[in-house]
Amino acid sequence: MNKQAWMDAAHVFDTWRVVPRAVLVVYFSWVVHVADTLLNWYMTLPREARTLEATGLGISIIGSITGLFPWILKIYMDNGNDWSGTTSSSSATVTTNTVSK
């Protein structure tokens, strides 16, 4: 393969955002696995063992792993392509109208 073909393949790979999407898929799969495991653990506890401490442990684990979501989503959202076609970060146009008497 020549260099241009590699560059085109890299551009397609970057445009499709394969790595950030893979990170999101792995994260959501992990959250589902942990939540399922935790729910199965909690439901197999005897009724008298389902105390405030056990419930608090489950809630804190779920809260901790779902608390990572804003960081992971920020990584995904910040690495996107700029499709506006401009190279500057702001593309504001100012129009001034003057009226003379």
N, C-alpha and C positions, 0 to 999 in steps of 0.2 A: 504494500500500500504506500502511496505517496503521502507527503506531508499534508496536502490539502484534504485528502480523504480522512486522515486522522483528525484534522481540525473540524471537518464537517460532522464527524461522528461525536467528537467532544461537544460541539455546539448542540447537537440533538440530545445528548445525554444531559447537558446542563439545562436545556430548555424544558425537558420533561421532568427535571428536578427529581431524579431517581433516588439519590441518597437521602434528601430530606423526607421524601415519601416513605422510603424504607424505614427510616427512624420512627416515623409516626405509626406505621404498621406494627413494628416490633413493640413500641411503647403500648399501644392499645391492646395487643395480644398479651403482653405481660400484665397489664392491669386486669384484663378479664381473667387470666389464670390465677392471679393472686386473690381477686375477689371471689372466684369460685372456690378456691381452696379454703379461704377464710370462712365462707358461708358454710361449706361442708363441715369444717372443724367445729363451728359454733353450733350447728344443728345436731351434731353427734354428742355434744355435751349433755349430761343428764340435766334435767330441769333445775335441780337445786344448785348445779354448778354454773348456771347462767346468771352470774351475779353482775353487779355494777362494774366490777373490775374487768371481767371478761368482755362485757359489752364495750367498755372504754378502750380496751386493747384493740378490739376489732375496728372501732371507729377511728382510733388514732392511726392504725395501719392504713386504712382506706384513705383517710385524710392526707396522710403523708405521700402516698403514691399518686393520688390525684392532684396534689398540690404541685407536682412537677409539670403538669400540663401547660400552664402559662409560659414557662421557660422553653419547653419543647416547641410550642406553637410559635413563640417569638423567633426561634431559630428558623423555623420553616417559613415564616412570613417575611423575615428580613433578608432572606437570600434569593428573592425573586428577581426576574429580569425587568428592566425598565422598557416597556413597550411603547412609550410615548415618542421615541425617536430623537429625543433631545439628549444632549450630553450634560447639560447643566442640571443642578438639583432642583431649581425652581424655574418655572416657565410662565411667569405672570406677565401679562401685557397690560400696560397702563395707557388709557386713552384720555386725552384732555380736550375738553370742548371749551371754546371761548366765545363769548357773545359780546359784540360791540354795538353801541348805540349811536 
